[in-house]
Amino acid sequence: MSEPEYRRLSPLRIFGLVLTILAFLCLILLGNWQVRRLHWKQDLLAAVEDRLAKAPVSLAQIESLKAAGGEIEYRPVAVSGYFLHDQEKHFFATFNGQSGYYVYTPLKLDDGRFIFVNRGFVPFDMKAPSLRPEGQIDGRVTIDGLARDRLSTKPSFIVPDNDVEQNIYYWKDLDAMAARSGLDREVVLPFFIDANDAKNPGGLPVGGVTRISFPNNHLQYALTWYGLAVVLAAGVGILIFRRRRDD
């Protein structure tokens, strides 16, 4: 074996080659993963757009779908009942750059059960219901909106705890909202409804606040990982070529 060949096969160089191969494979795997995520996101967007295009269904249909393990998120639904305005809950939010609250009000259904409806946004200084009496609708109402799943736990440790005493919620804890309203959790439906943009008397709350946004940067991420793999392979190829030329 010649001296140059011996140096090229030294343990240190073999170790570096192994690391390079592993790094290359990791970059390819990361790119492949982002491609799979891209297909998943595209399917999700298509499914949501398909749901939004459908006519509102009854609450019973939403319940049946959920009981069967189906996806209810963003499905249009129509529901009728009576608002319990004295039990409205306030979810801290921003809307069109303005700080305030989403108003979640329990709606009493004909069968005696309840569902919390996100009626929409009120500015920070209009939190008190007494400041917007026109919007506290009496009598039976029919709400068109979108079904929204509940959260089982706080979404992140950085989200503040709900201040139920001050009626300020930072995450939609349905059990806490029901308990604070004096409602047995067994008679509260396990999902929400976001009301559409039909104007409320007096203009508040402002409905139609649902934000449907799914960032889709997976193609960009995939190209980045694949590009790094190409750069790594090209760099190693140039290094090997130069070493052979020098030897």
Beta strands, then each sheet from edge to edge (+ up, - down):
strand 1: 57-58
strand 2: 76-83
strand 3: 89-95
strand 4: 98-108
strand 5: 114-123
strand 6: 140-149
strand 7: 188-195
sheet 1: 1+ 2+ 4- 3+
sheet 2: 1+ 2+ 6- 7+ 5+
end
